[in-house]
Amino acid sequence: MASRYACCMAQTQQPRRLPLPVPDPDVQKTAALRRMKNIALGLLIAMAVVFCLAFAFQREYPWLLYVRAAAEGGMVGALADWFAVTALFKYPMGIKIPHTAIIPNRKDDIGASLGEFVETNFLSETVVAEKLAKTRLAQKVGAWLSKPANARRVATEGAAAIRGAMAVLKDDDVRDVIESMVRKHLVDPPWGPPIGKVAGRIVADGHHHALVDLLVDRSTLWIQANHATIAGLVSERSPGWVPQFVDGLVGDKIYTELHKFARAVQDDPHHELRIQLDNYLADLAQELQHDPAMIARAENIKAQVLGDPEVREVAGRAWETIKTAISDAVEDPASELRLKFTAGVQDFGTRLATDPELAGKANAWIADAASYLVRTYKHEIASIITDTVERWDAVETSEKIELQVGKDLQFIRINGTVVGSLAGLAIFTVATLIFH
């Protein structure tokens, strides 16, 4: 027991290992650049030392002439390439020699040339179309959307976008839009002619008969179930001097005749009342379309139903209802809207991935859209490079570029030293063979 306690204490008292710091890429590149510069400088110094020794002892050892020629060529090559590399980024030794410090002095021109190069060679309709054709973007997007997790992610991001839109939209502005749409499409147009046209078509096709049958059936049932009510109405409207039993007889007679009439209308599709009703509805439909007085009456009814306060209230209630319904649906991951949207996204992705015809149409649309964007806005897109480079500080730009490519440029100095040595040796050897 004691040993287990001591073991646990020892583990508890062990110092926590801190995570190793992540190296900064710029720091690493700076160190690598400095190391390559030192190697190139070391080769130059080595060539200078060899040159001095060979020059000093060449009389005693004639073969050192060849060594001196090689060292001399190496120094020339190293110095020339040092000058060329340095002239790209700064003035060599701080001396403002013409055509040096090329990047700081011509930063804007380089940016413009780079932008023009990208615009000409990359933002081309042909290049973009060929790349999209090889990419088969629609199939890849479809395969990604067909996965349930990705479809849910799209639904979640869509819900977030809707919530953001709801937060940005102002209720008064939306109410104004809805109100203007209601006025434009419902209030301002005259009601009479379109209602009359629709009613005329309904009557001509006989579609109103079902409604007439319903009204007749309901009226007959009401009459049948309200004998006392009808008889009471007769008694209330008869003179006071009429005996009560007479009121009862008259009420029963009126009820019987009324019920018989309603049953006749109900049983006979060609009853006179039905024919008169058809004629009345047909005449009303024509008057709503062509009679100014009837059209004016319809407008008065519209004004009473949809006045300014009513329209504003309808717009406000409509927006509140829509906003509440959408907000509740997007907040609840299990809402019918979210589930149907997720299923729709997944189904669309499956169709894109498996239906060659749909994928072909989608790829063609994407290619056309990309071609249009490139054709219309390629100059603006390429100007991003030009404008960005123009905003950079000249010295800082030079330093950043040197940090990125300077290590490789130091190999030019090293190669210049080696090639210069070989060239110096070759030239001296050929000259010695010719003139001796």
HELIX and SHEET records of a PDB file:
HELIX    1   1 ALA A    2  GLN A   13  1                                  12    
HELIX    2   2 PRO A   25  PHE A   57  1                                  33    
HELIX    3   3 LEU A   64  PHE A   89  1                                  26    
HELIX    4   4 PRO A   92  GLY A   94  5                                   3    
HELIX    5   5 ILE A  102  ASN A  105  1                                   4    
HELIX    6   6 LYS A  107  ASN A  121  1                                  15    
HELIX    7   7 GLU A  125  THR A  135  1                                  11    
HELIX    8   8 LEU A  137  LEU A  145  1                                   9    
HELIX    9   9 PRO A  148  VAL A  168  1                                  21    
HELIX   10  10 ASP A  171  VAL A  182  1                                  12    
HELIX   11  11 ARG A  183  VAL A  187  3                                   5    
HELIX   12  12 GLY A  192  ASP A  205  1                                  14    
HELIX   13  13 HIS A  209  ALA A  225  1                                  17    
HELIX   14  14 HIS A  227  ARG A  237  1                                  11    
HELIX   15  15 GLN A  244  ASP A  267  1                                  24    
HELIX   16  16 GLU A  272  HIS A  290  1                                  19    
HELIX   17  17 PRO A  292  VAL A  305  1                                  14    
HELIX   18  18 ASP A  308  GLU A  331  1                                  24    
HELIX   19  19 GLU A  336  THR A  354  1                                  19    
HELIX   20  20 PRO A  356  ARG A  391  1                                  36    
HELIX   21  21 ALA A  394  PHE A  435  1                                  42    
END                                                                             
